[in-house]
Amino acid sequence: MAAKVFVGNLAFSTTRNDLEALFGEIGSIKDVFLPTERGTGRPRGFAFVEFESEDDAKKAIEKFDGHELGGRSLRVNAAEDRPRSPQGFGGDRPPYGGPPSGKPKGSRRNVRARKRSL
């Protein structure tokens, strides 16, 4: 089990300091990551808390899973590594979000023009 825990179902008003104070009761915290939405800057409703030891992470899961914070029941479990594609982006699409790499690029007019030039 990793020393990092996932904390879900957070209220949008929850801050990094709130999480540090709550999980600091268990043991020493290495890092707290509270992702925010790009456009609004509002928290996304979940966080990752990394502890110095795996024992502290296990204690946090046991103690705070179902704990109420900000009027919401927290979901706390071990953080899992998500598999990433080799490019760092999803699937077989290029990083800019264009068509999958197997399809020809360009409009039909450009495809016809290329055929004529051969």
C-alpha positions in Angstrom: 0.0 0.0 0.0 1.3 3.4 -0.9 1.7 6.3 1.6 -0.7 8.4 -0.5 -4.4 8.4 0.1 -7.3 9.7 -2.1 -9.8 11.9 -0.3 -13.1 12.2 -2.2 -16.5 13.9 -1.8 -14.9 17.2 -0.5 -16.9 20.3 -0.2 -15.8 23.0 -2.7 -15.0 25.3 0.2 -12.4 22.9 1.7 -8.9 24.3 1.6 -5.5 22.8 1.8 -5.1 24.0 5.4 -8.3 22.2 6.4 -6.9 19.0 5.0 -3.5 19.5 6.6 -5.1 20.1 10.0 -7.4 17.1 9.8 -4.9 14.6 8.5 -2.1 16.0 10.6 -3.9 14.4 13.6 -2.7 11.0 12.3 1.0 11.7 11.6 3.4 13.8 9.6 2.2 14.8 6.1 4.6 15.0 3.2 2.3 16.7 0.7 -1.4 17.7 0.1 -2.5 18.1 -3.6 -5.9 19.8 -4.1 -6.5 20.0 -7.8 -8.5 22.9 -9.2 -10.4 23.4 -12.4 -8.5 25.4 -15.0 -11.2 27.8 -16.1 -12.7 28.7 -12.7 -10.0 28.0 -10.2 -12.5 26.2 -8.1 -11.5 23.0 -6.3 -12.6 19.8 -8.1 -13.9 18.0 -4.9 -11.1 15.6 -4.2 -7.5 15.7 -3.0 -4.5 13.5 -2.4 -2.7 13.4 0.9 0.8 11.9 1.1 2.1 10.7 4.4 5.7 10.0 5.6 4.9 6.4 6.4 2.5 3.7 5.1 1.3 3.1 8.7 0.0 6.6 8.9 -1.8 6.3 5.6 -3.5 3.1 6.8 -4.6 4.8 10.0 -6.0 7.8 8.1 -8.1 5.4 5.9 -9.5 3.6 8.9 -10.2 6.8 10.9 -11.4 9.3 8.2 -13.3 7.1 5.7 -16.9 8.2 6.3 -15.8 11.2 8.5 -17.9 14.3 8.1 -16.1 17.5 6.9 -17.9 20.6 5.8 -21.3 18.8 5.9 -20.1 16.0 3.6 -19.1 12.4 4.3 -15.5 11.9 3.2 -14.4 8.9 1.1 -10.8 8.0 2.0 -8.9 5.1 0.4 -5.5 4.2 -1.0 -4.5 6.2 -4.0 -3.9 4.1 -7.2 -1.6 5.0 -10.0 -3.4 5.5 -13.2 -1.8 4.0 -16.3 -0.7 6.6 -18.8 -0.2 6.3 -22.5 3.3 6.7 -23.8 2.6 10.2 -25.1 1.1 11.3 -21.7 -2.3 11.8 -23.3 -5.3 9.6 -23.8 -5.6 6.9 -26.4 -4.1 7.1 -29.9 -4.9 10.8 -30.4 -2.2 13.3 -30.9 -1.7 15.8 -28.0 -3.6 18.6 -29.7 -6.8 16.5 -29.9 -6.9 16.0 -33.7 -8.1 12.8 -35.4 -6.7 9.4 -34.5 -3.3 8.7 -36.1 -4.8 6.1 -38.5 -7.0 8.5 -40.5 -5.9 10.8 -43.2 -5.7 14.5 -42.2 -7.3 17.4 -44.1 -10.5 18.1 -45.9 -11.8 16.1 -48.9 -10.8 18.9 -51.2 -7.2 18.6 -50.0 -7.3 14.8 -50.4 -8.6 15.2 -54.0 -5.9 17.8 -54.8 -3.2 15.5 -53.6 -4.5 12.6 -55.7 -4.5 14.9 -58.8 -1.0 16.0 -58.3 0.3 12.4 -58.4 
